Amino acid sequence: MSPRVVTFRQVIEQERRWWVPFRHALSKEDREAFDRMFACAKQQVQAEVQLGWPWGFETVLTAVLVEHEKRAGEMVKLLEKLMTRQG
């Protein structure tokens, strides 16, 4: 019988559950940000599959960083556009 393979979605969910006590200690606003962070991780599952092995929280953090970089880039473009209109 082969060992059970854990999917990346399961790894993300396991990590999220492990962090529940931390989440409960956060303010409501911070809990919402925390939940968005794990939602970001779920958006990167296809890239995570390419690793070939679920690395737990490192995978979650990397996915969050990718999403934050995308959002930061979008904000920079928006600011540049707004500044161009005013200039």
Distance bins in CASP14 RR format, pairs under 12 A and 6 or more apart:
PFRMAT RR
TARGET T0000
AUTHOR 0000-0000-0000
RMODE 2
METHOD distances of the structure
MODEL  1
4 10 0 0 0 0 1 0 0 0 0 0 0
5 11 0 0 0 0 0 1 0 0 0 0 0
5 49 0 0 0 0 0 1 0 0 0 0 0
5 52 0 0 0 0 0 1 0 0 0 0 0
5 53 0 0 0 0 0 1 0 0 0 0 0
5 54 0 0 0 0 1 0 0 0 0 0 0
6 12 0 0 0 0 0 1 0 0 0 0 0
6 13 0 0 0 0 1 0 0 0 0 0 0
6 14 1 0 0 1 0 0 0 0 0 0 0
6 15 0 0 0 0 0 1 0 0 0 0 0
6 48 0 0 0 0 0 1 0 0 0 0 0
6 52 0 0 0 0 0 1 0 0 0 0 0
6 53 0 0 0 0 1 0 0 0 0 0 0
6 54 1 0 1 0 0 0 0 0 0 0 0
6 55 0 0 0 0 0 1 0 0 0 0 0
6 56 0 0 0 0 1 0 0 0 0 0 0
6 59 0 0 0 0 0 1 0 0 0 0 0
7 13 0 0 0 0 1 0 0 0 0 0 0
7 14 0 0 0 0 0 1 0 0 0 0 0
7 42 0 0 0 0 0 1 0 0 0 0 0
7 45 0 0 0 0 1 0 0 0 0 0 0
7 48 0 0 0 0 1 0 0 0 0 0 0
7 49 0 0 0 0 1 0 0 0 0 0 0
7 52 0 0 0 0 0 1 0 0 0 0 0
7 53 0 0 0 0 0 1 0 0 0 0 0
7 54 1 0 0 1 0 0 0 0 0 0 0
7 56 0 0 0 0 0 1 0 0 0 0 0
7 59 0 0 0 0 0 1 0 0 0 0 0
8 14 0 0 0 0 0 1 0 0 0 0 0
8 15 0 0 0 0 0 1 0 0 0 0 0
8 41 0 0 0 0 1 0 0 0 0 0 0
8 42 0 0 0 0 1 0 0 0 0 0 0
8 43 0 0 0 0 0 1 0 0 0 0 0
8 44 0 0 0 0 1 0 0 0 0 0 0
8 45 1 0 1 0 0 0 0 0 0 0 0
8 46 0 0 0 0 1 0 0 0 0 0 0
8 47 0 0 0 0 1 0 0 0 0 0 0
8 48 1 0 1 0 0 0 0 0 0 0 0
8 49 1 0 1 0 0 0 0 0 0 0 0
8 50 0 0 0 0 0 1 0 0 0 0 0
8 51 0 0 0 0 1 0 0 0 0 0 0
8 52 0 0 0 0 1 0 0 0 0 0 0
8 53 0 0 0 0 1 0 0 0 0 0 0
8 54 1 0 1 0 0 0 0 0 0 0 0
8 55 0 0 0 0 1 0 0 0 0 0 0
8 56 0 0 0 0 1 0 0 0 0 0 0
8 59 1 0 0 1 0 0 0 0 0 0 0
8 60 0 0 0 0 1 0 0 0 0 0 0
8 62 0 0 0 0 0 1 0 0 0 0 0
8 63 0 0 0 0 1 0 0 0 0 0 0
9 15 0 0 0 0 0 1 0 0 0 0 0
9 16 0 0 0 0 0 1 0 0 0 0 0
9 38 0 0 0 0 0 1 0 0 0 0 0
9 41 0 0 0 0 1 0 0 0 0 0 0
9 42 1 0 0 1 0 0 0 0 0 0 0
9 43 0 0 0 0 0 1 0 0 0 0 0
9 44 0 0 0 0 0 1 0 0 0 0 0
9 45 1 0 0 1 0 0 0 0 0 0 0
9 46 0 0 0 0 0 1 0 0 0 0 0
9 48 0 0 0 0 1 0 0 0 0 0 0
9 49 0 0 0 0 1 0 0 0 0 0 0
9 54 0 0 0 0 1 0 0 0 0 0 0
9 56 0 0 0 0 0 1 0 0 0 0 0
9 59 0 0 0 0 0 1 0 0 0 0 0
9 60 0 0 0 0 0 1 0 0 0 0 0
9 63 0 0 0 0 0 1 0 0 0 0 0
10 16 0 0 0 0 0 1 0 0 0 0 0
10 17 0 0 0 0 0 1 0 0 0 0 0
10 42 0 0 0 0 0 1 0 0 0 0 0
10 45 0 0 0 0 0 1 0 0 0 0 0
10 48 0 0 0 0 0 1 0 0 0 0 0
10 54 1 0 0 1 0 0 0 0 0 0 0
10 56 0 0 0 0 0 1 0 0 0 0 0
10 59 0 0 0 0 0 1 0 0 0 0 0
11 17 0 0 0 0 0 1 0 0 0 0 0
11 18 0 0 0 0 0 1 0 0 0 0 0
11 38 0 0 0 0 0 1 0 0 0 0 0
11 41 0 0 0 0 1 0 0 0 0 0 0
11 42 0 0 0 0 0 1 0 0 0 0 0
11 45 0 0 0 0 1 0 0 0 0 0 0
11 48 0 0 0 0 1 0 0 0 0 0 0
11 49 0 0 0 0 0 1 0 0 0 0 0
11 51 0 0 0 0 0 1 0 0 0 0 0
11 52 0 0 0 0 0 1 0 0 0 0 0
11 53 0 0 0 0 1 0 0 0 0 0 0
11 54 1 1 0 0 0 0 0 0 0 0 0
11 55 1 0 0 1 0 0 0 0 0 0 0
11 56 1 0 1 0 0 0 0 0 0 0 0
11 57 0 0 0 0 1 0 0 0 0 0 0
11 58 0 0 0 0 0 1 0 0 0 0 0
11 59 1 0 0 1 0 0 0 0 0 0 0
11 60 0 0 0 0 1 0 0 0 0 0 0
11 63 0 0 0 0 0 1 0 0 0 0 0
12 18 0 0 0 0 0 1 0 0 0 0 0
12 19 0 0 0 0 0 1 0 0 0 0 0
12 37 0 0 0 0 0 1 0 0 0 0 0
12 38 1 0 0 1 0 0 0 0 0 0 0
12 39 0 0 0 0 1 0 0 0 0 0 0
12 40 0 0 0 0 0 1 0 0 0 0 0
12 41 1 0 1 0 0 0 0 0 0 0 0
12 42 1 0 0 1 0 0 0 0 0 0 0
12 43 0 0 0 0 0 1 0 0 0 0 0
12 44 0 0 0 0 1 0 0 0 0 0 0
12 45 1 0 0 1 0 0 0 0 0 0 0
12 48 0 0 0 0 1 0 0 0 0 0 0
12 49 0 0 0 0 0 1 0 0 0 0 0
12 54 0 0 0 0 1 0 0 0 0 0 0
12 55 0 0 0 0 0 1 0 0 0 0 0
12 56 1 0 0 1 0 0 0 0 0 0 0
12 57 0 0 0 0 1 0 0 0 0 0 0
12 58 0 0 0 0 0 1 0 0 0 0 0
12 59 1 0 0 1 0 0 0 0 0 0 0
12 60 1 0 1 0 0 0 0 0 0 0 0
12 61 0 0 0 0 0 1 0 0 0 0 0
12 62 0 0 0 0 0 1 0 0 0 0 0
12 63 0 0 0 0 1 0 0 0 0 0 0
12 64 0 0 0 0 0 1 0 0 0 0 0
13 19 0 0 0 0 0 1 0 0 0 0 0
13 20 0 0 0 0 0 1 0 0 0 0 0
13 38 0 0 0 0 1 0 0 0 0 0 0
13 39 0 0 0 0 0 1 0 0 0 0 0
13 41 0 0 0 0 1 0 0 0 0 0 0
13 42 0 0 0 0 1 0 0 0 0 0 0
13 45 0 0 0 0 0 1 0 0 0 0 0
13 54 0 0 0 0 0 1 0 0 0 0 0
13 56 0 0 0 0 0 1 0 0 0 0 0
13 60 0 0 0 0 0 1 0 0 0 0 0
14 20 0 0 0 0 0 1 0 0 0 0 0
14 38 0 0 0 0 0 1 0 0 0 0 0
14 41 0 0 0 0 0 1 0 0 0 0 0
14 54 0 0 0 0 1 0 0 0 0 0 0
14 55 0 0 0 0 0 1 0 0 0 0 0
14 56 1 0 0 1 0 0 0 0 0 0 0
14 57 0 0 0 0 1 0 0 0 0 0 0
14 59 0 0 0 0 0 1 0 0 0 0 0
14 60 0 0 0 0 0 1 0 0 0 0 0
15 22 0 0 0 0 0 1 0 0 0 0 0
15 23 0 0 0 0 0 1 0 0 0 0 0
15 34 0 0 0 0 0 1 0 0 0 0 0
15 37 0 0 0 0 0 1 0 0 0 0 0
15 38 1 0 0 1 0 0 0 0 0 0 0
15 41 0 0 0 0 1 0 0 0 0 0 0
15 42 0 0 0 0 0 1 0 0 0 0 0
15 48 0 0 0 0 0 1 0 0 0 0 0
15 54 0 0 0 0 1 0 0 0 0 0 0
15 55 0 0 0 0 0 1 0 0 0 0 0
15 56 1 0 1 0 0 0 0 0 0 0 0
15 57 1 0 1 0 0 0 0 0 0 0 0
15 58 0 0 0 0 1 0 0 0 0 0 0
15 59 0 0 0 0 1 0 0 0 0 0 0
15 60 1 0 1 0 0 0 0 0 0 0 0
15 61 0 0 0 0 1 0 0 0 0 0 0
15 63 0 0 0 0 0 1 0 0 0 0 0
15 64 0 0 0 0 0 1 0 0 0 0 0
16 22 0 0 0 0 0 1 0 0 0 0 0
16 23 0 0 0 0 1 0 0 0 0 0 0
16 34 0 0 0 0 1 0 0 0 0 0 0
16 35 0 0 0 0 1 0 0 0 0 0 0
16 37 0 0 0 0 1 0 0 0 0 0 0
16 38 1 0 1 0 0 0 0 0 0 0 0
16 39 0 0 0 0 1 0 0 0 0 0 0
16 40 0 0 0 0 0 1 0 0 0 0 0
16 41 0 0 0 0 1 0 0 0 0 0 0
16 42 0 0 0 0 1 0 0 0 0 0 0
16 56 0 0 0 0 0 1 0 0 0 0 0
16 57 0 0 0 0 1 0 0 0 0 0 0
16 60 0 0 0 0 1 0 0 0 0 0 0
17 23 0 0 0 0 1 0 0 0 0 0 0
17 24 0 0 0 0 0 1 0 0 0 0 0
17 38 0 0 0 0 0 1 0 0 0 0 0
17 56 0 0 0 0 0 1 0 0 0 0 0
17 57 0 0 0 0 0 1 0 0 0 0 0
18 38 0 0 0 0 0 1 0 0 0 0 0
18 56 0 0 0 0 1 0 0 0 0 0 0
18 57 0 0 0 0 1 0 0 0 0 0 0
18 60 0 0 0 0 0 1 0 0 0 0 0
19 25 0 0 0 0 0 1 0 0 0 0 0
19 26 0 0 0 0 0 1 0 0 0 0 0
19 31 0 0 0 0 0 1 0 0 0 0 0
19 34 1 0 0 1 0 0 0 0 0 0 0
19 35 0 0 0 0 0 1 0 0 0 0 0
19 37 0 0 0 0 1 0 0 0 0 0 0
19 38 0 0 0 0 1 0 0 0 0 0 0
19 41 0 0 0 0 0 1 0 0 0 0 0
19 56 0 0 0 0 0 1 0 0 0 0 0
19 57 0 0 0 0 1 0 0 0 0 0 0
19 60 0 0 0 0 1 0 0 0 0 0 0
19 61 0 0 0 0 0 1 0 0 0 0 0
20 26 0 0 0 0 0 1 0 0 0 0 0
20 31 0 0 0 0 0 1 0 0 0 0 0
20 34 0 0 0 0 1 0 0 0 0 0 0
20 35 0 0 0 0 0 1 0 0 0 0 0
20 38 0 0 0 0 0 1 0 0 0 0 0
21 34 0 0 0 0 0 1 0 0 0 0 0
22 30 0 0 0 0 1 0 0 0 0 0 0
22 31 0 0 0 0 1 0 0 0 0 0 0
22 34 1 0 0 1 0 0 0 0 0 0 0
22 37 0 0 0 0 0 1 0 0 0 0 0
22 38 0 0 0 0 0 1 0 0 0 0 0
22 57 0 0 0 0 0 1 0 0 0 0 0
23 30 0 0 0 0 1 0 0 0 0 0 0
23 31 1 0 1 0 0 0 0 0 0 0 0
23 32 0 0 0 0 0 1 0 0 0 0 0
23 33 0 0 0 0 0 1 0 0 0 0 0
23 34 1 0 1 0 0 0 0 0 0 0 0
23 35 1 0 0 1 0 0 0 0 0 0 0
23 36 0 0 0 0 0 1 0 0 0 0 0
23 37 0 0 0 0 0 1 0 0 0 0 0
23 38 0 0 0 0 1 0 0 0 0 0 0
24 30 0 0 0 0 0 1 0 0 0 0 0
24 31 1 0 0 1 0 0 0 0 0 0 0
24 34 0 0 0 0 0 1 0 0 0 0 0
25 31 0 0 0 0 1 0 0 0 0 0 0
25 34 0 0 0 0 0 1 0 0 0 0 0
26 32 0 0 0 0 1 0 0 0 0 0 0
26 33 0 0 0 0 1 0 0 0 0 0 0
26 34 1 0 0 1 0 0 0 0 0 0 0
26 35 0 0 0 0 1 0 0 0 0 0 0
26 37 0 0 0 0 0 1 0 0 0 0 0
27 33 0 0 0 0 1 0 0 0 0 0 0
27 34 0 0 0 0 0 1 0 0 0 0 0
28 34 0 0 0 0 0 1 0 0 0 0 0
28 35 0 0 0 0 0 1 0 0 0 0 0
29 35 0 0 0 0 0 1 0 0 0 0 0
29 36 0 0 0 0 0 1 0 0 0 0 0
30 36 0 0 0 0 0 1 0 0 0 0 0
30 37 0 0 0 0 0 1 0 0 0 0 0
31 37 0 0 0 0 0 1 0 0 0 0 0
31 38 0 0 0 0 0 1 0 0 0 0 0
32 38 0 0 0 0 0 1 0 0 0 0 0
32 39 0 0 0 0 0 1 0 0 0 0 0
33 39 0 0 0 0 0 1 0 0 0 0 0
33 40 0 0 0 0 0 1 0 0 0 0 0
33 64 0 0 0 0 0 1 0 0 0 0 0
33 68 0 0 0 0 0 1 0 0 0 0 0
34 40 0 0 0 0 0 1 0 0 0 0 0
34 41 0 0 0 0 0 1 0 0 0 0 0
34 60 0 0 0 0 0 1 0 0 0 0 0
34 64 0 0 0 0 0 1 0 0 0 0 0
35 41 0 0 0 0 0 1 0 0 0 0 0
35 42 0 0 0 0 0 1 0 0 0 0 0
35 64 0 0 0 0 0 1 0 0 0 0 0
36 42 0 0 0 0 0 1 0 0 0 0 0
36 43 0 0 0 0 0 1 0 0 0 0 0
36 64 0 0 0 0 1 0 0 0 0 0 0
36 67 0 0 0 0 1 0 0 0 0 0 0
36 68 0 0 0 0 0 1 0 0 0 0 0
36 71 0 0 0 0 0 1 0 0 0 0 0
37 43 0 0 0 0 0 1 0 0 0 0 0
37 44 0 0 0 0 0 1 0 0 0 0 0
37 57 0 0 0 0 0 1 0 0 0 0 0
37 60 1 0 0 1 0 0 0 0 0 0 0
37 61 0 0 0 0 1 0 0 0 0 0 0
37 62 0 0 0 0 0 1 0 0 0 0 0
37 63 0 0 0 0 1 0 0 0 0 0 0
37 64 1 0 1 0 0 0 0 0 0 0 0
37 65 0 0 0 0 0 1 0 0 0 0 0
37 66 0 0 0 0 0 1 0 0 0 0 0
37 67 0 0 0 0 1 0 0 0 0 0 0
37 68 0 0 0 0 1 0 0 0 0 0 0
37 71 0 0 0 0 0 1 0 0 0 0 0
38 44 0 0 0 0 0 1 0 0 0 0 0
38 45 0 0 0 0 0 1 0 0 0 0 0
38 56 0 0 0 0 0 1 0 0 0 0 0
38 57 0 0 0 0 0 1 0 0 0 0 0
38 59 0 0 0 0 0 1 0 0 0 0 0
38 60 1 0 0 1 0 0 0 0 0 0 0
38 61 0 0 0 0 0 1 0 0 0 0 0
38 63 0 0 0 0 1 0 0 0 0 0 0
38 64 0 0 0 0 1 0 0 0 0 0 0
38 67 0 0 0 0 0 1 0 0 0 0 0
39 45 0 0 0 0 0 1 0 0 0 0 0
39 60 0 0 0 0 0 1 0 0 0 0 0
39 63 0 0 0 0 1 0 0 0 0 0 0
39 64 0 0 0 0 1 0 0 0 0 0 0
39 67 0 0 0 0 1 0 0 0 0 0 0
40 47 0 0 0 0 0 1 0 0 0 0 0
40 48 0 0 0 0 0 1 0 0 0 0 0
40 59 0 0 0 0 0 1 0 0 0 0 0
40 60 0 0 0 0 1 0 0 0 0 0 0
40 61 0 0 0 0 1 0 0 0 0 0 0
40 62 0 0 0 0 0 1 0 0 0 0 0
40 63 1 0 1 0 0 0 0 0 0 0 0
40 64 1 0 1 0 0 0 0 0 0 0 0
40 65 0 0 0 0 1 0 0 0 0 0 0
40 66 1 0 0 1 0 0 0 0 0 0 0
40 67 1 1 0 0 0 0 0 0 0 0 0
40 68 1 0 0 1 0 0 0 0 0 0 0
40 69 0 0 0 0 0 1 0 0 0 0 0
40 70 0 0 0 0 1 0 0 0 0 0 0
40 71 0 0 0 0 1 0 0 0 0 0 0
41 47 0 0 0 0 0 1 0 0 0 0 0
41 48 0 0 0 0 1 0 0 0 0 0 0
41 54 0 0 0 0 0 1 0 0 0 0 0
41 55 0 0 0 0 0 1 0 0 0 0 0
41 56 0 0 0 0 1 0 0 0 0 0 0
41 57 0 0 0 0 1 0 0 0 0 0 0
41 58 0 0 0 0 0 1 0 0 0 0 0
41 59 1 0 0 1 0 0 0 0 0 0 0
41 60 1 0 1 0 0 0 0 0 0 0 0
41 61 0 0 0 0 1 0 0 0 0 0 0
41 62 0 0 0 0 1 0 0 0 0 0 0
41 63 1 0 1 0 0 0 0 0 0 0 0
41 64 1 0 1 0 0 0 0 0 0 0 0
41 65 0 0 0 0 0 1 0 0 0 0 0
41 66 0 0 0 0 1 0 0 0 0 0 0
41 67 0 0 0 0 1 0 0 0 0 0 0
41 68 0 0 0 0 0 1 0 0 0 0 0
42 48 0 0 0 0 1 0 0 0 0 0 0
42 59 0 0 0 0 0 1 0 0 0 0 0
42 60 0 0 0 0 1 0 0 0 0 0 0
42 63 1 0 0 1 0 0 0 0 0 0 0
42 64 0 0 0 0 0 1 0 0 0 0 0
42 67 0 0 0 0 0 1 0 0 0 0 0
43 60 0 0 0 0 0 1 0 0 0 0 0
43 63 1 0 0 1 0 0 0 0 0 0 0
43 64 0 0 0 0 1 0 0 0 0 0 0
43 66 0 0 0 0 1 0 0 0 0 0 0
43 67 1 0 0 1 0 0 0 0 0 0 0
43 68 0 0 0 0 0 1 0 0 0 0 0
43 70 0 0 0 0 1 0 0 0 0 0 0
43 71 0 0 0 0 0 1 0 0 0 0 0
44 50 0 0 0 0 0 1 0 0 0 0 0
44 51 0 0 0 0 0 1 0 0 0 0 0
44 59 0 0 0 0 1 0 0 0 0 0 0
44 60 0 0 0 0 1 0 0 0 0 0 0
44 61 0 0 0 0 0 1 0 0 0 0 0
44 62 1 0 0 1 0 0 0 0 0 0 0
44 63 1 1 0 0 0 0 0 0 0 0 0
44 64 0 0 0 0 1 0 0 0 0 0 0
44 65 0 0 0 0 1 0 0 0 0 0 0
44 66 1 0 1 0 0 0 0 0 0 0 0
44 67 1 0 0 1 0 0 0 0 0 0 0
44 68 0 0 0 0 0 1 0 0 0 0 0
44 69 0 0 0 0 0 1 0 0 0 0 0
44 70 0 0 0 0 0 1 0 0 0 0 0
45 51 0 0 0 0 0 1 0 0 0 0 0
45 54 0 0 0 0 0 1 0 0 0 0 0
45 59 0 0 0 0 1 0 0 0 0 0 0
45 60 0 0 0 0 0 1 0 0 0 0 0
45 63 0 0 0 0 1 0 0 0 0 0 0
45 66 0 0 0 0 0 1 0 0 0 0 0
46 63 0 0 0 0 0 1 0 0 0 0 0
46 66 0 0 0 0 0 1 0 0 0 0 0
47 59 0 0 0 0 1 0 0 0 0 0 0
47 62 0 0 0 0 1 0 0 0 0 0 0
47 63 1 0 0 1 0 0 0 0 0 0 0
47 65 0 0 0 0 0 1 0 0 0 0 0
47 66 1 0 0 1 0 0 0 0 0 0 0
47 67 0 0 0 0 0 1 0 0 0 0 0
48 54 1 0 0 1 0 0 0 0 0 0 0
48 55 0 0 0 0 1 0 0 0 0 0 0
48 56 0 0 0 0 1 0 0 0 0 0 0
48 58 0 0 0 0 0 1 0 0 0 0 0
48 59 1 0 1 0 0 0 0 0 0 0 0
48 60 0 0 0 0 1 0 0 0 0 0 0
48 61 0 0 0 0 0 1 0 0 0 0 0
48 62 0 0 0 0 1 0 0 0 0 0 0
48 63 1 0 0 1 0 0 0 0 0 0 0
48 64 0 0 0 0 0 1 0 0 0 0 0
48 66 0 0 0 0 0 1 0 0 0 0 0
49 59 0 0 0 0 0 1 0 0 0 0 0
49 63 0 0 0 0 0 1 0 0 0 0 0
50 59 0 0 0 0 0 1 0 0 0 0 0
50 62 0 0 0 0 0 1 0 0 0 0 0
51 58 0 0 0 0 1 0 0 0 0 0 0
51 59 1 0 0 1 0 0 0 0 0 0 0
51 62 0 0 0 0 1 0 0 0 0 0 0
51 63 0 0 0 0 0 1 0 0 0 0 0
52 59 0 0 0 0 0 1 0 0 0 0 0
53 59 0 0 0 0 1 0 0 0 0 0 0
54 60 0 0 0 0 0 1 0 0 0 0 0
54 62 0 0 0 0 0 1 0 0 0 0 0
54 63 0 0 0 0 0 1 0 0 0 0 0
55 61 0 0 0 0 1 0 0 0 0 0 0
55 62 0 0 0 0 1 0 0 0 0 0 0
55 63 0 0 0 0 0 1 0 0 0 0 0
56 62 0 0 0 0 1 0 0 0 0 0 0
56 63 0 0 0 0 0 1 0 0 0 0 0
57 63 0 0 0 0 0 1 0 0 0 0 0
57 64 0 0 0 0 0 1 0 0 0 0 0
58 64 0 0 0 0 0 1 0 0 0 0 0
58 65 0 0 0 0 0 1 0 0 0 0 0
59 65 0 0 0 0 0 1 0 0 0 0 0
59 66 0 0 0 0 0 1 0 0 0 0 0
60 66 0 0 0 0 0 1 0 0 0 0 0
60 67 0 0 0 0 0 1 0 0 0 0 0
61 67 0 0 0 0 0 1 0 0 0 0 0
61 68 0 0 0 0 0 1 0 0 0 0 0
62 68 0 0 0 0 0 1 0 0 0 0 0
62 69 0 0 0 0 0 1 0 0 0 0 0
63 69 0 0 0 0 0 1 0 0 0 0 0
63 70 0 0 0 0 0 1 0 0 0 0 0
64 70 0 0 0 0 0 1 0 0 0 0 0
64 71 0 0 0 0 0 1 0 0 0 0 0
65 71 0 0 0 0 0 1 0 0 0 0 0
65 72 0 0 0 0 0 1 0 0 0 0 0
66 72 0 0 0 0 0 1 0 0 0 0 0
66 73 0 0 0 0 0 1 0 0 0 0 0
67 73 0 0 0 0 0 1 0 0 0 0 0
67 74 0 0 0 0 0 1 0 0 0 0 0
68 74 0 0 0 0 0 1 0 0 0 0 0
68 75 0 0 0 0 0 1 0 0 0 0 0
69 75 0 0 0 0 0 1 0 0 0 0 0
69 76 0 0 0 0 0 1 0 0 0 0 0
70 76 0 0 0 0 0 1 0 0 0 0 0
70 77 0 0 0 0 0 1 0 0 0 0 0
71 77 0 0 0 0 0 1 0 0 0 0 0
71 78 0 0 0 0 0 1 0 0 0 0 0
72 78 0 0 0 0 0 1 0 0 0 0 0
72 79 0 0 0 0 0 1 0 0 0 0 0
73 79 0 0 0 0 1 0 0 0 0 0 0
73 80 0 0 0 0 1 0 0 0 0 0 0
73 81 0 0 0 0 0 1 0 0 0 0 0
74 80 0 0 0 0 0 1 0 0 0 0 0
74 81 0 0 0 0 0 1 0 0 0 0 0
75 81 0 0 0 0 0 1 0 0 0 0 0
75 82 0 0 0 0 0 1 0 0 0 0 0
76 82 0 0 0 0 0 1 0 0 0 0 0
76 83 0 0 0 0 0 1 0 0 0 0 0
77 83 0 0 0 0 0 1 0 0 0 0 0
77 84 0 0 0 0 0 1 0 0 0 0 0
78 84 0 0 0 0 0 1 0 0 0 0 0
78 85 0 0 0 0 0 1 0 0 0 0 0
79 85 0 0 0 0 0 1 0 0 0 0 0
79 86 0 0 0 0 0 1 0 0 0 0 0
80 86 0 0 0 0 0 1 0 0 0 0 0
80 87 0 0 0 0 0 1 0 0 0 0 0
81 87 0 0 0 0 0 1 0 0 0 0 0
END
